[in-house]
Structure formats: structure tokens, C-alpha cells
Amino acid sequence: MSVPNSTMLWAAVRAKLTTAVPQTPPPTPPSCSDCATKMQPAGGGPPSQSSSRMWRSSDGKMRFDLPQTSIISDPASQHTILLDHVKKEAIVLPTPPAQPGSPSPGMPQPPAGAAPPPPPVKVEDLGKSMIEGHEVEGKRYTLPPMTPPPKPQMPKPTAPGAPQAPTVPGAPTPPGAPKMPQAPKIPEMPKKPEMPKMPPKPSVTEVWTSVKLKTPVLTKTTTSAGEQTTYCKPTSTDEPHPSLFQIPPGYKIKPATMPSLKPPPPSIKPPAVPSIKPPAVPSIKPPAVPSIKPPAVPSIKPPAVPSIKPPAAPTIKPPATPSIKLPKAPSIKPPKA
């Protein structure tokens, strides 16, 4: 990581002064605050909320607890500890001493060389007010919008000329391919009107700090991404336990990897030369001869001959023969003697 010479010289002078005259932070009142943060996106989406807790000791140490991480700042030893409670890991980063006129005294400073120097910030004094019974004084910090670097211009590729067929002297020129009729062009859809570009929005942060506890009570940040509001309610003024500002037992200390200030050079690849293929000669097929089929001869069926059945012969029954009954012979009894 390359650092400008002036920065290195100033860091060396400050290191000598720090070694010669030990700097002790001014005493600050200890406190503990419960914080609630609300983030409202600029597009009108649903807001998100999160909670955190902040401790500060009388010798200037601070600790911020988030759901999965914690940040511990020690201005006396000039280092910041990042705790990952999920992986049980700790990273120790060097912290430069607080500069005079810093916006929030006692707040943890970013590690050295973590980011390039920001553009100048406009600071406004908002006076004093009362928030939830606490006397606070406010300041507004306006950061001008960052201008993105211009995009590197890519060289325009130059297409080589199309290859030409060799000419043979005395050879007849082949007839040109017949041109196929072109289909009518489809009318183009009208282009979508472009939205007017809004000017870049500056980042505005309002910090209301407790006059008695010297801790932030209300912080409101407005950027182009949305609005973030953090309210910290003081809950205790007792001295925190010293173990809160130490690495917990069982945590593995990882080496700090500082990001480089110089962006990597853009990898410019040479443009790919497009492969130009000769136009394909359309294959002309002769028109298909329609196949003429003879008309189908209708099949004439002979009429069905009705079947004539002979009349049924009547059945003649012979007359019934009358039964003739003979008269009974009278019974003649002989006379009695």
C-alpha cells in the first residue's frame, strides 16, 4: 500500500510527539444507551429497523453492540477491535489519534488508510434543544456528492476488408445470383422517453449530542439512498465493567488486511476482430409442379329389388264330426210271478 510522502512525514512527527509526551484523553462521564435505527428507502419501500447498544467508560473507551458484531474503540492505545460473534473472531486495527475539531469527540475513528480523504464537509451549528428531557446541541454536516470517475474510452475496432475471389484471365464471368424479393420492413416501435436526470443529492447528517453525557442522542442522515434515523436513549451512568472493552476468551485474533488506496488498473482487452463471411448465395428451387388427380368416379349402386313374399295359404280345418249319442235301451223287468 503506497502512502504519500507528506502523510508519512506527518505520521512520523506525530509518532515522535506521542512517544515524547503521552496523550491522555480528557475524562468523560460514563454512560450506556440503547439505540434504535430506522432506515427508509428513497424509492418508497418498506422501512427496516435494527437495534444496538452503546457503552462508554470514563477513560474514553467505547463499545457498540450490533446483533452479530461489536466495535470497541480505545483512544489511549490507538486501536479498534472488531468482534465477529458468529465466527468467534477478532480483528485489531490501528486508529489514528483524534484530530482537533473532529465532529464527535470520543467516537471511534476509522482505521488509517481505509479510505481516501473525503471532500470538504460543511459544518453548521444548530444550537441547543431538548429531546426526551435531555438537553442537546446539534450540528449539521453536509457532504457534497461524489463525482464518479470518467469511464475509460475503448479503442474502436477496425474491421478488415472482405476477401475477394481471385480473377482468372480469360475466364467468363459467372452470372450474378438472382436477387430475391425483400420482405417489407417492420415499422419500428417508438422509443421510450428518457427520464430527466436528477442532480446528485448531497449527504446531510444531523447529530444532536447530549450536553451532560457527551453522547449522541439523535442522528439523522439523508442521502440519495434514503433516510436513516438513530435514536439513543441513555439508560445508565454507571461505570461499565472493564471486560466489555476486551476481546472475549475463546475468540481467534485475525490479522488486519488493509485495502489498497490505488484502484487496480482496468484490464483493457484488444477488441475481437469480427469474422466476415461472404454472403451466402440463396439456393433457388424450381417451383413444385402441382399433382393433378383425376376426379373420383361416383360408384352407382343398382336399386335394391324388393323381396315379394307369397301370401300365406289359409289353414282349412275339417268340420268337427258331431258325436251321436244312442238312446238308452229301456230296462224291461220281468213280471213277478
Secondary structure, DSSP 8 states (H G I E B T S, - for coil): ----HHHHHHHHHHHHHHHHS---------EEEEEEEEEEETTS---EEEEEEEEE-TTS-EEEE-SSEEEEEETTTTEEEEEETTTTEEEEEE-----TT-SSTTS----TTSS------EEEEEEEEEETTEEEEEEEEEE-------------------------TT--------------------------------EEEEEEEETTT-SEEEEEEEETTEEEEEEEEEEE-S---GGGGS--TT-EEE------SS---------------------------------------------------------------------------
